[in-house]
């Protein structure tokens, strides 16, 4: 190629690159000029749906953006998040990811329809929620120490009810069993409701449940909470100690929510969304919604969210591998 042709070729490349850059800037500056689809990968009325609709409402009120919340449940949240992963990365589709579909399922399921590390980008961490270790009121266990003592005295006989295989509650139980050096019998159910029913009926001994699924029964005297899996005590259960303060330092197993967008979404749009989420998480009504379901706000930058997710993916992959957890 002659010097002149080489110059012309390079000039064309520079112009093309500049055009693409300017196009991205224009998209970011004009965004949004239509409603943003906010995918909830679970059914209407649940905890994730409620939090998503509340945060969308607060973001809309502050920014004047329009959101359309769309429920796409199924496959442990994978169907809805897969919709987000395969959407056009233009800032008009986001979704509410969770521990299960972003950190647990990739290590648990052999045929994931998407790769969270490659197909999605973190926008903002929203909130975290611990599991509550509960027993029926008639149980002789008054503390975590009582439960561990009983399990060591009867290896493999104490029964843990599971709301499902591979849930945060299940894996929290596996983490505790390994830390405490005990062996229990896991009894899986198709959801929290039948697991709770059998535990109350004495068919199982304990379970790790979400706060909203058991709070009413704890306050009504049908259940006793003996520990929570977060680093700090739950404000709605202030007298219940954490596992960490009960002899298992740094123990933490929480279900978190994070807003995700398709990989390739313009960084400026991600930052603008993040700023809107940060502001929404300071609003009293939003904080009240989170507190009522036993959650605490998280927040932080997109970079902090990405780092947190990476650490959680490594944590749960290790738990699953060491415990030999498999989905039949």
C-alpha positions in Angstrom: 0.0 0.0 0.0 1.4 3.4 -1.0 2.0 6.1 1.7 -1.0 8.1 0.3 -3.4 5.1 0.3 -2.2 4.2 3.7 -3.0 7.7 5.0 -6.5 7.6 3.4 -7.2 4.1 4.8 -6.2 5.3 8.3 -8.2 8.4 8.0 -11.3 6.4 7.1 -10.8 4.1 10.1 -10.5 7.1 12.3 -13.6 8.7 10.9 -15.5 5.4 11.3 -14.4 5.0 14.9 -15.3 8.6 15.7 -18.7 8.1 14.1 -19.3 5.1 16.3 -18.2 6.9 19.4 -20.4 9.9 18.6 -23.3 7.5 17.9 -22.9 6.0 21.4 -22.7 9.5 22.9 -25.9 10.5 21.1 -27.7 7.4 22.3 -26.7 8.0 25.9 -27.7 11.7 25.7 -31.1 11.0 24.2 -31.8 8.1 26.5 -34.5 7.3 27.5 -37.0 8.5 24.9 -39.4 5.5 25.6 -40.4 3.2 28.4 -37.8 1.0 30.0 -38.7 -2.7 30.4 -37.9 -4.0 33.9 -38.0 -7.8 34.0 -38.9 -9.6 37.3 -37.8 -13.3 36.9 -40.5 -14.4 39.5 -44.3 -14.4 39.9 -46.3 -11.2 40.8 -46.8 -10.5 44.4 -43.6 -12.1 45.8 -40.8 -10.3 47.6 -38.7 -9.7 44.4 -41.8 -8.4 42.5 -42.7 -6.0 45.4 -39.2 -4.5 45.7 -38.8 -4.2 41.9 -42.1 -2.3 41.6 -41.3 0.0 44.5 -37.9 0.9 43.3 -39.2 1.4 39.7 -41.8 3.8 41.2 -39.3 5.8 43.2 -36.9 6.0 40.2 -39.7 7.1 37.9 -40.9 9.8 40.4 -37.4 11.3 40.6 -36.2 11.0 37.0 -39.5 11.1 35.1 -38.5 7.9 33.3 -41.2 5.4 32.5 -40.8 1.8 33.5 -42.9 -1.2 32.5 -42.5 -4.1 35.0 -42.8 -7.5 33.3 -42.9 -10.8 35.2 -41.2 -13.7 33.4 -41.0 -16.5 36.0 -39.6 -20.0 35.6 -36.4 -22.2 36.0 -35.3 -20.6 39.2 -35.3 -17.1 37.7 -33.3 -18.2 34.7 -36.0 -17.5 32.1 -36.5 -13.9 33.1 -32.8 -13.1 33.4 -32.1 -14.9 30.1 -34.5 -12.4 28.5 -32.4 -9.6 29.8 -29.1 -11.2 28.7 -30.4 -11.6 25.1 -32.0 -8.1 24.9 -30.6 -5.3 22.8 -28.0 -3.5 24.9 -29.6 -0.1 24.4 -30.6 0.7 28.0 -34.3 -0.2 27.4 -34.2 -3.6 29.2 -33.0 -4.3 32.7 -33.9 -7.1 35.2 -33.8 -7.8 38.9 -31.2 -10.6 39.4 -30.7 -12.5 42.6 -28.2 -14.7 44.4 -29.8 -17.8 42.8 -29.8 -16.9 39.1 -26.6 -14.8 39.2 -24.4 -16.7 41.6 -25.8 -20.1 42.5 -27.4 -21.5 39.3 -24.2 -21.1 37.2 -22.3 -23.4 39.5 -25.3 -25.8 40.1 -26.9 -26.2 36.7 -24.9 -27.8 33.8 -26.9 -26.1 31.0 -27.4 -22.4 31.8 -28.9 -20.4 29.0 -26.7 -17.4 29.7 -23.4 -16.6 31.3 -23.8 -13.9 34.0 -20.1 -13.0 33.7 -20.2 -12.4 29.9 -23.8 -11.7 29.0 -24.8 -9.2 31.7 -23.5 -6.1 33.3 -24.2 -5.0 36.9 -26.1 -1.7 37.3 -26.6 -1.6 41.1 -26.9 -3.7 44.2 -30.3 -3.1 45.7 -30.6 -5.1 49.0 -29.6 -8.2 50.9 -31.8 -10.5 53.0 -30.5 -13.2 55.4 -32.1 -16.5 56.1 -33.7 -17.2 59.5 -33.0 -20.6 61.2 -36.3 -21.6 62.7 -37.7 -24.5 64.8 -41.3 -25.2 66.0 -42.1 -23.7 69.3 -42.3 -27.2 70.9 -38.6 -27.9 70.0 -36.2 -28.3 72.9 -33.7 -26.2 71.0 -33.5 -22.7 72.4 -30.3 -21.7 70.6 -27.9 -22.6 67.8 -25.7 -24.3 70.3 -28.6 -26.6 71.2 -29.1 -27.6 67.6 -25.4 -28.3 67.0 -25.2 -30.4 70.1 -28.3 -32.5 69.0 -26.9 -33.0 65.6 -23.5 -34.2 66.9 -25.3 -36.6 69.2 -27.3 -38.1 66.4 -25.3 -37.9 63.1 -27.4 -38.0 60.0 -30.7 -38.2 61.9 -31.6 -34.5 62.4 -33.8 -33.4 59.5 -33.4 -30.0 57.7 -36.4 -29.0 55.6 -35.5 -27.3 52.3 -37.7 -25.0 50.3 -35.8 -26.4 47.3 -32.5 -27.9 46.3 -29.8 -25.2 45.6 -31.7 -22.4 47.4 -29.9 -19.9 49.6 -31.6 -21.6 52.6 -30.3 -25.0 51.6 -26.8 -23.8 51.0 -26.7 -21.8 54.2 -27.5 -25.1 56.0 -24.6 -26.8 54.1 -22.2 -24.0 55.1 -23.2 -24.3 58.7 -22.9 -28.2 58.7 -19.4 -27.9 57.3 -18.3 -25.2 59.8 -19.9 -27.0 62.8 -18.7 -30.5 61.7 -22.2 -32.0 61.7 -24.1 -34.3 59.3 -27.8 -33.8 58.9 -30.5 -35.3 56.6 -31.8 -32.8 54.0 -35.5 -33.1 53.1 -36.3 -31.1 49.9 -39.7 -29.7 49.1 -41.2 -27.8 46.2 -41.4 -24.5 47.9 -41.3 -22.9 51.3 -45.0 -23.5 52.2 -44.9 -27.3 52.3 -41.5 -27.3 54.0 -42.9 -25.0 56.7 -46.0 -27.2 57.1 -44.0 -30.4 57.6 -41.7 -28.7 60.1 -44.5 -27.4 62.1 -46.0 -30.9 62.0 -42.8 -32.5 63.4 -41.8 -34.3 60.2 -38.5 -32.3 60.1 -36.5 -30.5 62.8 -35.5 -27.1 61.4 -35.1 -25.0 58.3 -33.5 -21.8 57.0 -36.3 -19.6 55.7 -36.8 -16.1 54.3 -37.9 -13.6 57.0 -41.2 -12.8 55.2 -42.2 -16.5 55.0 -41.9 -17.1 58.8 -42.1 -13.7 60.5 -45.9 -14.0 61.2 -45.5 -17.4 62.7 -42.6 -16.3 64.9 -44.6 -13.4 66.2 -47.6 -15.6 66.6 -45.7 -18.1 68.8 -45.8 -21.0 66.4 -42.1 -20.9 65.6 -38.9 -19.9 67.4 -36.1 -18.2 65.5 -32.7 -19.2 66.8 -30.2 -17.5 64.4 -29.9 -15.4 61.3 -27.3 -15.8 58.6 -26.3 -12.1 58.1 -23.3 -10.4 59.6 -25.6 -8.1 61.6 -28.8 -8.8 63.4 -32.1 -8.1 61.7 -33.9 -5.0 62.9 -37.2 -6.8 62.7 -35.8 -9.6 64.9 -33.4 -7.7 67.1 -33.2 -10.4 69.8 -32.2 -13.2 67.4 -28.4 -13.6 67.3 -26.4 -14.1 64.1 -24.6 -17.4 63.4 -21.4 -15.3 63.2 -21.8 -14.1 66.8 -22.8 -17.6 67.9 -19.4 -19.0 67.5 -18.9 -19.1 63.7 -16.9 -16.0 62.9 -17.5 -14.3 59.5 -20.4 -16.6 58.7 -22.6 -15.0 56.0 -25.2 -16.4 53.6 -27.6 -13.8 52.2 -30.0 -13.5 49.3 -29.3 -10.3 47.5 -31.0 -8.4 44.7 -29.1 -6.7 41.9 -30.3 -4.8 38.8 -28.6 -6.2 35.7 -28.5 -5.0 32.1 -27.4 -6.7 28.8 -23.6 -6.7 28.3 -22.7 -3.9 26.0 -25.1 -1.4 27.5 -23.4 2.0 27.2 -21.5 2.8 30.4 -23.0 6.3 30.6 -26.5 4.8 30.7 -25.4 2.3 33.4 -24.1 5.1 35.5 -27.2 7.2 35.1 -29.3 4.2 36.2 -27.0 3.5 39.1 -27.4 7.1 40.3 -31.2 6.8 40.1 -31.1 3.6 42.2 -28.8 5.1 44.8 -31.2 8.0 45.3 -34.2 5.7 45.4 -32.5 3.6 48.2 -32.4 6.7 50.5 -36.2 7.3 50.3 -38.1 6.5 53.5 -40.8 4.6 51.7 -38.3 2.4 49.9 -36.4 1.8 53.2 -39.7 0.8 54.8 -40.5 -1.6 52.0 -37.1 -3.3 52.4 -37.3 -3.4 56.2 -40.8 -5.0 56.1 -39.5 -8.0 54.2 -36.4 -8.3 56.4 -33.9 -6.7 53.9 -31.3 -3.9 54.2 -30.3 -1.6 51.4 -26.9 -2.1 49.7 -26.2 0.4 46.9 -22.7 1.3 45.6 -21.2 1.8 42.2 -21.6 -0.6 39.2 -17.9 -1.5 39.7 -18.6 -2.4 43.4 -21.6 -4.5 42.3 -19.5 -6.4 39.8 -16.8 -7.1 42.4 -19.4 -8.3 44.9 -21.0 -10.6 42.4 -17.7 -12.1 41.4 -16.9 -12.9 45.1 -20.4 -14.4 45.7 -20.1 -16.6 42.6 -16.8 -18.0 43.9 -18.3 -18.5 47.4 -21.4 -20.4 46.2 -19.4 -22.5 43.7 -17.1 -23.6 46.5 -20.1 -24.5 48.8 -21.8 -26.5 46.0 -18.6 -28.3 45.1 -17.6 -29.2 48.7 -21.1 -30.2 49.7 -21.6 -32.3 46.5 -24.9 -30.6 45.9 -26.6 -31.8 42.7 -30.0 -31.1 41.1 -31.7 -34.3 40.1 
